[in-house]
Amino acid sequence: MIIRYFLFLFISVQIFALTLGDSYYVDSKNIKLQDIFPQASYDITLYQIETNRYTKKIKSRELIELLKEHGFKDITASSRYVHFTQKSPIDTSKIKTEIIRFYKSKYPGIEIKSIILTPRGYIKELPQEFEVHLQKKAYLKNDGTLSIKTIDKKKLFFDYVLDAQLYIYTAKKKIQKGTRLSLINMSKKSVRLDRFKAMPINDTHLNTSQSKRKFKTDTVVTIRDIQTLNLVKRGSNVNVSFNDKNINISFSAKALQNGKLNDIITVQKSNKKRLSVKVVAKNKVEIQ
């Protein structure tokens, strides 16, 4: 029976061979084995945080040697020290609500499953009034650092990680520059929010946008990659109209430029005369 126990212990600790993190959060003054390896089959207290403090800095080499004494081998470290911080007994629901509001303002259809929010240091209590500030482009990734600003302009910093799902569009096939984007050449996919180089396009961009460059199959299309769809293409025939009180004139002309909605472009009549007109619809322009 004893042999079986030690065999099980040996197998279980081998699973956790990894690189130590730079920092960990603990529930109390006791720093325990399962704070580092949550799936460990047993638990012991490794260190204690001093009574009047809420953090403890331990040399990585010292911690690795201690873990070896308990059978945890092949552990490495990415930095010289490992920091342990006691979790703060605070209600972070207001901050989480602001995080949800921020991300939903960027991705209306996003599904946020959970938020891990940890203060950078021990906080006994939150101020009654404060503002939450996220980084300008925080929506491009699922983790980051935010701050809360109090009435007296003090700042407290928090790290957060989101587990969230949202829809993006990818290219079904190779797409050439200037191609109209629609469900014919785009696929809608549900993905886990990780990191984007720019905001992915959404439903509103289909049939109103065109590609600014070539896309490979399965490319995630972002707003950087698109531009407003040309309603008039250079060389095409357009319907030119002029409306002024009781005067209504309409004729055909050749577009000398590409044009988006409300663009001013040049067209050429059959007698070679050129006019400046405003794009108002697909292949339709008006004399201003």
C-alpha positions in Angstrom: 0.0 0.0 0.0 2.8 2.4 0.9 4.7 1.6 -2.3 1.5 2.4 -4.3 1.2 5.7 -2.5 4.7 6.8 -3.3 4.4 5.5 -6.9 1.2 7.6 -7.3 3.0 10.6 -5.7 5.9 10.2 -8.1 3.7 10.1 -11.2 1.6 13.0 -10.1 4.5 15.4 -9.4 6.1 14.6 -12.8 2.9 16.1 -14.4 3.7 19.5 -13.0 7.3 19.9 -14.4 7.2 23.5 -15.7 8.5 27.0 -15.5 7.6 29.0 -12.4 5.6 32.1 -13.0 6.8 35.5 -11.9 3.9 36.1 -9.5 1.1 34.2 -7.7 -1.9 35.2 -5.6 -2.7 33.4 -2.3 -5.8 33.3 -0.2 -4.1 33.8 3.2 -0.7 34.5 4.8 0.2 30.9 4.1 1.9 30.2 0.8 1.0 26.6 0.0 2.1 24.1 -2.6 -1.3 24.1 -4.3 -1.0 27.9 -4.8 1.8 27.0 -7.3 0.4 23.6 -8.5 -3.4 23.6 -8.0 -3.7 20.0 -9.2 -1.1 18.6 -6.8 -2.4 15.5 -4.9 -1.5 17.0 -1.5 -0.9 20.4 0.1 1.6 21.8 2.5 2.6 25.3 3.7 5.9 26.4 2.1 6.2 29.9 3.4 4.3 32.5 5.4 3.8 36.2 4.6 4.8 38.4 7.6 1.9 39.6 9.7 2.3 43.3 8.8 2.9 42.6 5.1 0.8 41.3 2.2 3.5 40.3 -0.2 6.6 38.0 -0.1 9.5 37.9 -2.6 11.4 34.6 -2.7 14.5 33.7 -4.7 13.6 31.4 -7.5 16.6 29.1 -6.8 15.5 28.8 -3.2 11.9 27.9 -4.1 13.1 25.3 -6.7 15.3 23.6 -4.1 12.4 23.5 -1.7 10.1 22.0 -4.3 12.7 19.3 -5.1 12.6 18.3 -1.4 8.9 17.5 -1.9 9.5 15.5 -5.1 8.9 18.2 -7.7 11.9 18.0 -10.1 12.8 19.6 -13.4 11.3 22.9 -12.3 12.8 26.0 -14.0 12.3 29.8 -13.5 11.9 32.7 -15.9 13.2 35.3 -13.4 15.4 35.5 -10.3 12.5 36.1 -7.9 8.9 34.8 -7.5 6.4 37.2 -5.9 3.4 36.1 -3.8 0.6 38.5 -3.0 -2.3 38.0 -0.6 -5.6 38.3 -2.3 -7.6 41.4 -1.4 -11.0 41.1 0.3 -12.8 43.5 -2.1 -15.9 43.5 -4.2 -14.7 44.0 -7.9 -18.2 43.6 -9.5 -18.4 47.3 -10.4 -15.0 47.1 -12.2 -16.0 43.9 -14.0 -19.2 45.6 -15.1 -17.2 48.4 -16.7 -15.0 45.8 -18.5 -18.0 44.1 -19.9 -19.5 47.4 -21.0 -16.3 48.4 -22.7 -15.9 45.1 -24.7 -19.6 45.0 -25.7 -19.3 48.5 -27.0 -16.7 47.2 -29.5 -18.2 43.7 -30.0 -22.0 43.8 -29.5 -22.3 40.1 -30.0 -19.4 39.1 -27.6 -20.1 36.4 -25.0 -18.0 37.0 -21.9 -17.9 33.8 -19.9 -15.6 34.9 -17.1 -13.3 37.6 -15.9 -10.2 37.2 -13.6 -9.4 40.5 -12.0 -6.5 40.9 -9.6 -5.2 44.1 -8.0 -1.5 44.9 -8.3 -0.9 44.7 -4.6 -3.1 44.2 -1.5 -6.1 46.5 -1.2 -8.2 46.4 2.0 -11.2 48.2 0.5 -12.2 50.1 -2.6 -13.1 53.8 -2.5 -16.8 54.5 -2.7 -16.5 56.5 -5.9 -14.0 55.9 -8.7 -13.7 55.8 -12.5 -12.5 52.8 -14.5 -9.9 53.4 -17.2 -8.9 50.8 -19.8 -6.2 51.3 -22.4 -7.4 52.8 -25.7 -6.9 49.6 -27.7 -7.6 47.1 -24.9 -10.4 45.5 -27.0 -7.8 43.9 -29.3 -6.8 41.4 -26.7 -8.3 39.3 -23.9 -6.0 40.5 -21.1 -4.4 43.7 -19.9 -4.0 46.3 -17.2 -6.6 48.8 -16.1 -6.7 51.6 -13.5 -9.3 53.0 -11.3 -9.1 56.8 -10.5 -10.5 58.1 -7.2 -12.0 61.6 -6.6 -8.6 62.7 -5.1 -7.0 61.5 -8.4 -5.2 58.5 -6.9 -4.8 55.5 -9.1 -5.0 51.8 -8.3 -4.0 49.2 -11.0 -5.5 45.8 -11.8 -4.6 43.0 -14.2 -7.4 41.2 -15.9 -8.0 38.2 -18.2 -11.2 37.5 -20.1 -12.6 34.2 -21.3 -14.8 35.4 -24.2 -16.2 34.2 -27.5 -17.1 36.4 -30.5 -17.7 36.2 -34.3 -15.2 37.2 -37.0 -15.1 37.0 -40.7 -12.4 35.1 -42.7 -11.8 34.8 -46.5 -13.4 31.7 -48.0 -10.9 31.8 -50.9 -8.3 34.1 -52.3 -9.7 37.6 -52.7 -8.3 40.3 -55.0 -7.9 44.0 -54.2 -11.1 45.9 -54.8 -13.4 42.9 -54.4 -16.8 43.5 -52.8 -17.1 41.6 -49.5 -20.2 39.5 -48.9 -21.2 36.1 -47.7 -20.2 34.8 -51.2 -16.5 35.2 -50.4 -16.5 35.5 -46.5 -17.1 33.0 -43.8 -18.5 33.8 -40.3 -16.7 32.0 -37.5 -17.0 31.9 -33.7 -13.5 32.3 -32.1 -12.1 32.8 -28.6 -10.9 36.3 -28.0 -7.1 36.3 -27.9 -5.2 39.0 -29.8 -6.0 40.8 -33.0 -3.8 43.2 -35.0 -6.9 45.4 -35.6 -10.7 45.3 -35.1 -12.2 42.4 -37.1 -15.0 43.4 -39.4 -18.6 42.6 -38.5 -22.0 42.2 -40.3 -22.3 45.9 -41.1 -19.3 45.8 -43.3 -20.6 43.1 -45.6 -22.0 44.4 -49.0 -20.8 48.0 -48.1 -17.0 47.4 -48.2 -14.3 46.2 -50.6 -10.8 44.8 -50.0 -7.9 47.2 -49.9 -5.4 44.4 -50.6 -5.2 40.7 -51.6 -6.4 38.1 -49.0 -5.3 34.5 -48.7 -7.8 31.8 -47.8 -8.8 31.9 -44.1 -7.3 35.3 -43.5 -9.0 37.2 -40.6 -10.3 40.4 -42.2 -10.0 43.6 -40.1 -11.1 47.1 -40.6 -7.6 48.0 -41.7 -8.0 45.7 -44.7 -11.2 47.3 -46.1 -12.5 50.5 -47.5 -16.0 51.8 -48.4 -17.3 50.1 -51.5 -16.9 52.0 -54.8 -20.4 52.7 -56.1 -18.9 53.9 -59.4 -16.0 52.3 -61.2 -13.6 54.1 -63.5 -14.6 53.5 -67.2 -18.2 52.5 -66.4 -21.3 54.3 -67.7 -23.2 56.3 -65.1 -26.6 58.0 -65.1 -26.1 61.7 -64.6 -29.1 63.8 -63.3 -29.7 67.4 -62.6 -32.8 68.6 -60.5 -33.6 72.2 -59.9 -37.2 73.2 -59.2 -39.1 72.4 -62.4 -36.0 71.4 -64.4 -35.1 67.7 -64.5 -32.3 66.5 -66.8 -30.8 63.0 -67.1 -28.2 61.6 -69.4 -25.4 59.0 -69.6 -21.7 59.7 -69.2 -18.5 57.8 -68.7 -16.8 57.8 -65.2 -13.2 58.9 -65.3 -12.7 58.0 -61.6 -13.7 55.5 -59.0 -16.3 56.9 -56.6 -17.7 56.1 -53.2 -20.9 57.5 -51.7 -20.8 61.3 -51.7 -17.5 61.5 -53.5 -17.0 64.2 -56.1 -15.7 62.6 -59.3 -15.2 63.6 -63.0 -17.4 62.2 -65.8 -17.2 62.7 -69.5 -20.2 63.3 -71.8 -20.4 61.8 -75.3 -19.3 65.2 -76.7 -16.1 64.9 -74.6 -17.2 67.7 -72.2 -16.2 66.9 -68.6 -18.3 67.6 -65.5 -17.8 67.3 -61.7 -20.5 65.3 -60.1 -21.5 63.7 -56.8 -21.9 60.0 -56.3 -25.4 59.3 -54.8 -26.0 55.6 -55.6 -24.7 52.6 -57.6 -23.8 54.1 -61.0 -25.8 57.2 -60.3 -24.4 60.7 -59.9 -25.8 64.2 -59.6 -24.6 67.6 -60.9 -24.3 69.9 -57.9 
